[in-house]
Amino acid sequence: MSEKIKRFPGEELKGADIRVGKVPTIRFRPRVRYLWSAGVAMSRFIEGLKEGKIVASTCEKCGRIMVPPRAFCEECFKPVDGYTPVKDTGTINTWSVSYVAGDASRIKEPILVAVIDMDGASTGMGLLHLLGEIDDWKQIKFGMRVKAVWKPPEERTGNITDIRYFKPVKEV
Amino acid sequence: MVGKKRVAVIGAGMTLFRRNLKETGKELAWHASKMALDQAGLELNDMQSVVMGTAPDAFDGVHMKGEYLADGAGAWRKPYSRVFVGGGTGVFAIDAGWWHVASGQFDTCLVVAEEKMSSCYPHPAYAFTTIFDPIYSRPLGVTLIWIFALEMHRYMHRHGIKKEEIALVSVKNKRNALDHPCAQLGANITVEDVLNSEIMCWPVQRLDISPTSDGAAALVLASEDVAKKLTDNPVWIDGTGWCIDTTFWTNRDLYYPRYVQCAAQMAYKMAGIKNPPKEIDVAEVYDPFDYKELHHMEGLMLARKGQAPKLTADGVTQRDGDLPINPSGGLLGVGNPIAAAGLMKCCEIFWQLRGEAGKRQVKGDPRTGLAQAWGDLMQYGSVVIMRS
């Protein structure tokens, strides 16, 4: 604040006063719902998930194999040339351990999350997903090899959650 | 120099930043706007155009938020635009105000930024979950804090940076904020306090994060002719830059914000700056998390990649250091009403360059300052460079 300014507007409210109704307020809960078309590229992706496959798209101009797949290559700004499955294994690029839910409330059993660079896709093509079958999160390492754990085919709905999580794998 | 006209900042104003303020967003915008006009010695009638920066409509639950806030920004019957680029909005608002005047279309522009996050009750975090891709991200339950934790961790891993080194930023900024009369979270804390605070989303802990806040800020911009008539002490907008990267954030190496570098290069080129750490005297760098100050110093080329922690440990970024960063106290200390926080940074640079920052004044008569903000899915950078 400039030293020339002597008074700063704003009247602070106490959270407790708001909760017990001491402050005049109006409440509203929106009742909007959404139904998204998955789109041209992501329809291929989620249909692939139903079959236990992770589908990428390919651009012959830049040579990239892209996950998540897109209908157009944003670098070459041209339609992709096709769709191809990549492996369901990969390498942990970065990871985190969340004790906070979407509404900022706290959770006891932490959610393990990671960006996983997928095998068979171009370098650095990561997918956001969960990690599982890890007893202590301090065992998670950068560069750790992981593999998708799929729901049984009859439980798959065509959703990113058809993969339950990725689990560490030991490779020979 | 790009643009038809040179543009000056001639007045600034802001409200308190607090977790809950009684005033509506419109009322907060009015307070900040009125203060900025008073400081410039102008009336609303003198303003030919208005730019409003404000972040997601979901906070307010009013899905025409720019229009809703227009009266508070003095915009009625005026050319008005609302700009929104996530957390980058506050600094992008001054960039947008600049082109209103630089283009020659207007002699004056009132730039206002407002955020009232408390309206989203009980916590605005849930509104943030709607920023993610609905098909391949949201079903996983992704939250905003996940993605910052993933970025912070990647940055730490790539350069071998320790939590202790990052915590120094939170310690510095919260202490700086003790001298800011509007600050929400000024405090004397220690590195141990940060390291012992609640784990939110490893490696992010409670004291690594800025708060949610209500607040507003405003600036008055004027063309050179008008500014020179009104003040002997204008602060010139000599560089503007902005850049966005792809929303496919899991396809980028998060250790380095290339889009911030791109925005900075645009601004440096315009301002004729060749050696940023030598030529920038004071900077307000976007710090919603402590690691972001370091990450952004590197993106802004104020530090070499991986070297910002060392500058911090050496005291270079303290208010009395050679390159003071966030003398205001930043988002970590003053608070983080998203768009208003970015514009607060521009206000701070204005006051620093005028020598009006009081107890927060950095040493050595600063002549060149930088403010930067960042937002969306870790993909947007906005930069402004000012000179006195």
Chai-1 contact restraints between the chains, C-beta under 6 A:
chainA,res_idxA,chainB,res_idxB,connection_type,confidence,min_distance_angstrom,max_distance_angstrom,comment,restraint_id
A,M1,B,P181,contact,1.0,0.0,6.0,A-B,restraint_1
A,M1,B,C182,contact,1.0,0.0,6.0,A-B,restraint_2
A,S2,B,W351,contact,1.0,0.0,6.0,A-B,restraint_3
A,S2,B,E356,contact,1.0,0.0,6.0,A-B,restraint_4
A,E3,B,E356,contact,1.0,0.0,6.0,A-B,restraint_5
A,E3,B,G358,contact,1.0,0.0,6.0,A-B,restraint_6
A,K4,B,E356,contact,1.0,0.0,6.0,A-B,restraint_7
A,F8,B,L16,contact,1.0,0.0,6.0,A-B,restraint_8
A,F8,B,P181,contact,1.0,0.0,6.0,A-B,restraint_9
A,F8,B,C182,contact,1.0,0.0,6.0,A-B,restraint_10
A,P9,B,T15,contact,1.0,0.0,6.0,A-B,restraint_11
A,P9,B,H31,contact,1.0,0.0,6.0,A-B,restraint_12
A,G10,B,T15,contact,1.0,0.0,6.0,A-B,restraint_13
A,G10,B,L16,contact,1.0,0.0,6.0,A-B,restraint_14
A,G10,B,L21,contact,1.0,0.0,6.0,A-B,restraint_15
A,E11,B,K22,contact,1.0,0.0,6.0,A-B,restraint_16
A,E12,B,R18,contact,1.0,0.0,6.0,A-B,restraint_17
A,L13,B,N20,contact,1.0,0.0,6.0,A-B,restraint_18
A,L13,B,K22,contact,1.0,0.0,6.0,A-B,restraint_19
A,W36,B,P134,contact,1.0,0.0,6.0,A-B,restraint_20
A,A38,B,I135,contact,1.0,0.0,6.0,A-B,restraint_21
A,M42,B,I135,contact,1.0,0.0,6.0,A-B,restraint_22
A,P68,B,Y136,contact,1.0,0.0,6.0,A-B,restraint_23
A,E74,B,T246,contact,1.0,0.0,6.0,A-B,restraint_24
A,T94,B,L150,contact,1.0,0.0,6.0,A-B,restraint_25
A,T94,B,H153,contact,1.0,0.0,6.0,A-B,restraint_26
A,T94,B,R154,contact,1.0,0.0,6.0,A-B,restraint_27
A,S96,B,W146,contact,1.0,0.0,6.0,A-B,restraint_28
A,S96,B,A149,contact,1.0,0.0,6.0,A-B,restraint_29
A,S96,B,L150,contact,1.0,0.0,6.0,A-B,restraint_30
A,S96,B,H153,contact,1.0,0.0,6.0,A-B,restraint_31
A,S96,B,C201,contact,1.0,0.0,6.0,A-B,restraint_32
A,S96,B,W202,contact,1.0,0.0,6.0,A-B,restraint_33
A,V97,B,W202,contact,1.0,0.0,6.0,A-B,restraint_34
A,S98,B,W146,contact,1.0,0.0,6.0,A-B,restraint_35
A,S98,B,C201,contact,1.0,0.0,6.0,A-B,restraint_36
A,Y99,B,I199,contact,1.0,0.0,6.0,A-B,restraint_37
A,V100,B,I145,contact,1.0,0.0,6.0,A-B,restraint_38
A,V100,B,M200,contact,1.0,0.0,6.0,A-B,restraint_39
A,V100,B,C201,contact,1.0,0.0,6.0,A-B,restraint_40
A,G102,B,Y126,contact,1.0,0.0,6.0,A-B,restraint_41
A,G102,B,T129,contact,1.0,0.0,6.0,A-B,restraint_42
A,G102,B,T143,contact,1.0,0.0,6.0,A-B,restraint_43
A,D103,B,Y126,contact,1.0,0.0,6.0,A-B,restraint_44
A,A104,B,H123,contact,1.0,0.0,6.0,A-B,restraint_45
A,A104,B,A125,contact,1.0,0.0,6.0,A-B,restraint_46
A,V113,B,W146,contact,1.0,0.0,6.0,A-B,restraint_47
A,V115,B,L150,contact,1.0,0.0,6.0,A-B,restraint_48
A,V115,B,T250,contact,1.0,0.0,6.0,A-B,restraint_49
A,M125,B,N251,contact,1.0,0.0,6.0,A-B,restraint_50
A,G126,B,T250,contact,1.0,0.0,6.0,A-B,restraint_51
A,L128,B,T250,contact,1.0,0.0,6.0,A-B,restraint_52
A,F142,B,H157,contact,1.0,0.0,6.0,A-B,restraint_53
A,N159,B,P139,contact,1.0,0.0,6.0,A-B,restraint_54
A,I160,B,Y136,contact,1.0,0.0,6.0,A-B,restraint_55
A,I160,B,P139,contact,1.0,0.0,6.0,A-B,restraint_56
A,T161,B,P139,contact,1.0,0.0,6.0,A-B,restraint_57
